[in-house]
């Protein structure tokens, strides 16, 4: 979409806790020490504790042991640069832009469990789109959670965008249908649908999410053009299971990793890459509508390791 702009300084600030704890902890572990098998064992444990993930940590450590055995890395201080380069090369080339429809409206379906920061993330996306010159219509299809419609309505008023909403406990699919009709009639560029927050283990609610997707698809050809899953970075490894389950249900096309500023374990981005073949497209690094950045692996890794 080209609307979300990546800014190193902004991401660096947003990752302060991760940078200080993750990279700072690694520096404390490695600085001034000769590399040895014992030090490498300690490093492996530190990577796993930072939510990098067991598989990824094992792969990184195996490569490091080879480099150490061949004499190419001898000092702990050299390991940080090794890790930076390894992590940067870990992500394959991928299109991380938000998918656009050839004919408007573009429909973006946003899913996620309660408490993930989903509704706030919807507001962040809406503001960025609006600031980029797009007309945006919000759909408050999270009708089951008390106050959810009210919360999104407040965001709509603050951002100056229109909203379609239903009564509490109304059929979310019906709200989505009405929103599609309104988007077509009003000629808006983007319809952004906030769906009911649900646990990935609640199968009836997951079926309701599938119903919303199907209703949207029947009303607007090719829709939804983007299915974004909001994950709370502070939940660590549990976020990975959510990604698996939601993807099986509604073919998630991208991940919005929220609350990265609130965790000292930014390695969860790496673990997600290892566990599921879903690109992280956006990251939330603060509480205001402006605190959203496109995910760029190289910028992200540089920010994690920045002094």
C-alpha positions in Angstrom: 0.0 0.0 0.0 3.0 2.3 0.5 1.2 4.3 3.2 2.9 2.9 6.3 6.4 4.4 6.6 9.2 2.7 8.5 11.3 5.0 10.7 14.3 3.6 12.5 14.3 6.1 15.4 10.7 5.5 16.1 11.0 1.7 16.1 14.2 2.0 18.2 12.3 4.0 20.8 9.3 1.6 20.7 11.6 -1.3 21.3 13.4 0.2 24.3 12.4 -2.6 26.7 13.4 -5.3 24.3 16.6 -3.6 23.4 17.6 -3.0 27.0 16.7 -6.5 28.2 17.4 -8.6 25.2 20.4 -7.0 23.6 21.6 -5.6 26.9 21.4 -9.1 28.5 23.3 -10.6 25.6 26.0 -8.0 25.9 26.3 -8.6 29.6 26.7 -12.3 28.9 29.2 -12.1 26.1 31.2 -8.9 26.6 34.9 -9.5 27.4 34.6 -13.3 27.5 36.4 -15.8 25.4 33.9 -17.9 23.5 33.5 -21.5 24.8 31.0 -24.3 24.7 29.8 -23.3 28.1 29.2 -19.7 27.0 27.4 -20.9 23.9 25.1 -23.0 26.2 24.4 -20.0 28.3 23.6 -18.0 25.1 21.2 -20.7 23.9 19.2 -20.5 27.2 19.1 -16.7 26.9 17.7 -16.8 23.4 15.0 -19.2 24.4 14.0 -17.1 27.4 13.8 -14.1 25.1 11.0 -15.8 23.2 13.1 -16.4 20.1 11.7 -19.9 20.1 13.4 -23.3 20.6 13.7 -24.2 16.9 15.2 -20.9 15.9 17.5 -20.8 18.9 18.8 -24.3 18.2 19.4 -23.4 14.6 21.3 -20.3 15.5 23.4 -22.1 18.1 24.3 -24.9 15.8 25.6 -22.4 13.2 27.5 -20.6 16.0 29.1 -23.8 17.2 30.3 -24.5 13.6 31.8 -21.0 13.4 33.5 -21.4 16.8 34.8 -24.9 15.9 36.3 -23.6 12.6 37.9 -20.7 14.5 36.0 -18.0 12.7 34.5 -16.6 15.9 36.6 -16.6 19.1 35.3 -13.9 21.3 32.0 -13.2 22.9 32.0 -9.7 21.5 31.9 -11.1 18.0 28.8 -13.1 18.6 26.4 -10.0 18.7 27.3 -9.1 15.1 27.0 -12.8 14.1 23.4 -12.9 15.6 22.4 -9.6 13.9 23.5 -10.9 10.5 21.9 -14.3 11.1 18.5 -12.8 12.1 18.5 -10.3 9.2 18.9 -13.2 6.8 16.3 -15.3 8.5 13.3 -13.7 6.7 12.7 -14.5 3.1 11.7 -11.9 0.6 8.0 -11.2 1.1 5.4 -8.7 0.1 4.6 -7.0 3.4 2.3 -4.4 2.0 -1.4 -4.3 2.8 -3.2 -5.9 -0.1 -5.3 -3.5 -2.2 -8.3 -4.3 -4.3 -8.2 -3.5 -8.0 -11.7 -2.0 -7.7 -12.7 -0.3 -4.4 -13.5 -0.9 -1.7 -10.6 -2.8 -0.3 -12.0 -4.9 2.6 -9.7 -5.5 5.6 -10.9 -8.0 8.1 -9.3 -7.8 11.5 -9.3 -10.7 13.9 -7.8 -11.5 17.3 -8.6 -12.6 20.8 -10.0 -10.3 23.6 -7.3 -8.2 25.1 -4.9 -8.4 22.2 -5.3 -4.7 21.4 -7.4 -5.4 18.3 -9.7 -2.5 18.4 -6.9 0.0 19.1 -5.0 -1.6 16.2 -8.0 -1.0 13.9 -7.9 2.6 14.9 -4.2 2.8 14.1 -4.7 1.3 10.7 -7.7 3.6 10.0 -5.7 6.7 10.9 -2.7 5.8 8.8 -5.0 5.1 5.8 -6.9 8.4 6.3 -3.6 10.3 6.6 -2.5 8.7 3.4 -5.6 10.1 1.6 -7.8 7.1 1.7 -11.5 7.3 2.6 -12.2 4.8 5.4 -15.4 3.2 6.7 -15.3 1.2 10.0 -17.5 -1.7 10.8 -18.1 -2.5 14.4 -18.8 -6.3 14.1 -17.5 -7.0 17.6 -21.0 -7.0 19.0 -20.6 -9.6 21.8 -18.1 -7.7 24.0 -19.7 -5.1 26.2 -18.4 -1.7 25.3 -16.6 -2.8 22.1 -19.0 -1.0 19.7 -18.8 2.1 22.0 -15.0 2.0 22.0 -14.7 1.8 18.2 -17.3 4.6 17.9 -15.2 6.9 20.0 -12.2 6.1 17.8 -14.2 6.8 14.7 -15.3 10.2 16.1 -11.7 11.1 17.1 -10.4 10.1 13.7 -13.2 11.7 11.7 -14.2 8.5 9.9 -17.6 7.0 9.4 -18.7 3.8 11.2 -21.4 1.2 10.7 -22.6 -0.5 13.9 -25.2 -2.8 15.3 -26.8 -3.3 18.7 -25.0 -5.3 21.3 -25.3 -9.1 20.6 -26.5 -8.4 17.1 -25.4 -10.9 14.4 -21.8 -9.8 13.5 -22.3 -11.1 10.0 -25.3 -8.9 9.5 -23.3 -5.9 10.6 -20.6 -6.8 8.1 -23.2 -7.2 5.4 -24.6 -3.7 6.1 -21.1 -2.3 6.1 -20.4 -3.8 2.7 -23.5 -2.3 1.3 -22.6 1.1 2.8 -19.0 0.9 1.5 -20.3 0.3 -2.0 -23.0 2.9 -1.9 -20.6 5.6 -0.5 -17.7 4.7 -2.8 -15.2 4.5 0.1 -11.6 3.3 -0.6 -11.3 1.0 2.4 -13.8 -0.9 4.6 -12.1 -1.9 7.9 -14.1 -4.6 9.8 -13.4 -5.1 13.6 -14.6 -8.6 14.4 -15.6 -10.1 17.7 -12.7 -10.8 20.0 -12.6 -14.5 20.5 -10.4 -17.2 21.9 -8.9 -19.5 19.3 -10.3 -22.5 21.3 -13.9 -21.3 21.1 -15.0 -23.2 18.0 -18.6 -21.7 17.7 -17.1 -18.2 17.7 -14.5 -19.2 15.2 -17.3 -20.5 13.0 -18.9 -17.0 13.4 -15.7 -15.5 12.1 -15.8 -17.8 9.1 -19.4 -16.7 8.5 -18.4 -13.0 8.5 -15.7 -13.8 5.9 -18.1 -15.7 3.7 -20.8 -12.9 3.9 -18.2 -10.3 2.9 -16.9 -12.5 0.0 -20.4 -12.9 -1.4 -21.2 -9.2 -1.3 -17.8 -7.9 -2.6 -15.9 -10.0 -5.2 -12.4 -10.9 -4.0 -13.1 -9.7 -0.4 -11.7 -9.8 2.2 -8.6 -8.6 0.4 -6.6 -8.7 3.7 -7.2 -10.7 6.8 -5.0 -9.3 9.6 -4.6 -11.1 12.8 -3.7 -9.0 15.8 -1.4 -10.7 18.3 -0.3 -9.4 21.7 3.5 -9.6 21.7 3.5 -9.7 25.5 1.8 -13.2 25.5 4.9 -14.8 24.0 4.6 -18.3 22.8 0.8 -18.4 23.2 0.6 -16.0 20.3 2.1 -18.6 18.0 -0.8 -21.1 18.7 -3.3 -18.3 18.1 -1.6 -17.7 14.7 -1.9 -21.3 13.8 -5.6 -21.7 14.8 -6.8 -18.4 13.2 -4.9 -19.1 10.0 -6.6 -22.5 9.6 -10.0 -20.9 10.1 -9.9 -17.8 8.0 -6.7 -17.8 5.9 -4.8 -15.0 7.7 -2.8 -13.0 5.2 -0.8 -10.9 7.6 -0.1 -10.3 11.3 -0.3 -7.0 13.3 2.0 -7.6 16.3 0.7 -5.3 19.0 2.2 -4.1 22.2 5.8 -4.6 21.2 6.7 -1.6 23.3 5.3 -3.5 26.4 7.5 -6.6 26.2 11.2 -7.2 26.9 11.0 -10.2 24.7 10.9 -8.9 21.1 12.3 -12.3 20.0 8.6 -13.4 19.5 8.8 -11.9 16.0 11.5 -14.4 15.2 9.5 -17.3 16.7 6.4 -16.4 14.7 8.5 -16.5 11.5 9.7 -19.9 12.5 6.4 -21.4 13.4 3.9 -20.1 10.8 4.2 -18.9 7.2 2.4 -15.7 7.7 4.2 -12.4 7.3 4.2 -9.9 10.1 3.1 -6.7 8.2 2.6 -4.2 11.0 3.8 -3.7 14.5 2.3 -1.6 17.4 4.9 0.3 19.4 2.8 2.5 21.6 -0.7 3.5 22.7 -1.5 6.4 20.3 -3.0 6.0 16.8 0.3 7.1 15.4 2.2 4.3 17.0 2.1 1.8 14.1 5.0 0.9 11.8 5.4 -1.5 8.9 7.5 -4.5 9.8 10.9 -4.4 8.1 13.1 -7.3 9.2 16.4 -5.4 8.8 15.2 -2.3 10.5 13.7 -4.3 13.3 16.8 -6.3 14.0 19.0 -3.2 13.9 16.6 -1.5 16.4 16.8 -4.5 18.7 20.5 -4.4 18.8 21.0 -0.6 18.7 23.1 0.8 21.6 
